[in-house]
């Protein structure tokens, strides 16, 4: 990292990471229950992979999204010969999305995002108070 990271830079990166996390959960929820005619084409849930970065100059630690990966969970195979997407054996494959887990993921990421907003508001207020004292 070429430049020193401020508190606002750390917060911005953390908020961006939480938005990626929330968007992945939203995409997973949007594809819950989707079906296809082959196991290979079935939707697999996405998960962001985070990495920690340390700014040597300030000692501040922040997070970044290292990658967004697809889960290796096996799709749910279901016998449904009347479905137009069914394979030759009458099976369809449903996306293996746990809707409850995705809702928890969304709520947790929204809460982490809100925590960073509150931290920024507190920092702003402290800066304003410091300027008033001088």
N, C-alpha and C positions, 0 to 999 in steps of 0.2 A: 504494500500500500504506500503510495508516494506521499500523500498528504496526511497530516495529523487529523484524527477524527474527533469531532466535538461531541458533546452530549446529544446535540440535535442530529448529527450524522448517525450516531449509534441508534437513536430512537427511530430514525427514518428507515434504516436497514431492518430493524426488528419488525416494524410495522409492515414493510414490504414482504418480509418472510411470512408473516401471519396472513397477509392477503393471498399469497400463493397457496398456503395451507387451506384457507377457507375456499378458494376457488377449486382446488382439487376435490375437496369434500362435496362441493356443490355439483361438480361434474359427475362424481360418483353417484350422488343421489339422483341426478337427472337421468342416469343410465341404469338405475336399479330396475330390475324387472325386464330389461330389454332381452330379446331372444334372437337367436340366429340358428342356422342349420348346421353349423360345424363348430366343434370345440375351439379350433384355432381362431375363428372370427369373433368369438364371444368377447364382450367388453370385460376388461380386468380393471379393478380399482387402482387409482393413482395415489401415490404418496410422495410428498416432498422429502428430500434428504437434506438436513441442515448440517452446516459446518461452522465451527467457531473460529473467529478471527480475533487476534489480539493486536492492538495498536501499541507498539513498543514505546512510542514517545509519551503517550498518556497513561498507558496501563489499562485503558478501557477495552472491554471485550464486547464483541458484537457477533451477530449471527448472519449467515448468508445461506441462500438456497444453493446447494451443491448440485442437485439434480432432482428431477421428478421422474420417478420410476413406476412401472406397472407392477402390480402385485402378481405373484405366481399362484394365486388361489385358483383351484380347478372350478370351471363353470358347473352349474347344476344341470345334470342331464335329466330330461323329462320326456316321457313317452306321450306324444301328442300327434297321432297320425293325421288328424284333420287340419293341422296347421299348415298353411302354404309354405312355411319355411322349413318344415320337417325334412330330415335327411331320408335316404332310401329305406332305413329301418323304422322310420316314424318318430325319430327323436329330435327334440329341439334342445338348445343349450342356453340357459339363462345366466345373466351376469351375476357373479357371486358377490353382490354388494350387501353388506349388513347395514340396513338403513338406520338402526338405532346407534350403531357405532359411528356412522357418518354424522348423525345429528350431534352426538357428543363432541366429535371432532370440530364441527362448525361452532358450537357453543364455546368450546375451549379456545379456539383461535380468536373468536370475537372478543372474548374476555381478555385475552392477552393483548390484543390490539387496543382495547379500552384502557388497560393498565398503562400502556405506553402514552396514550393521549393524556391521561391524568398526570403522568410523570412530566410530560412536556409543559402542561399547564402550571404545574408546581414550579418547575424551573423558570418559566417565564415570570411568574409572580415574584419569585425570589430575586430575579434580575431587576425587575421594576422597583422592588423595595430597596435593593442595594443602590440603585441610581437616585432614589429619593433621599437616602441617608447622605450621600456625597453632596 
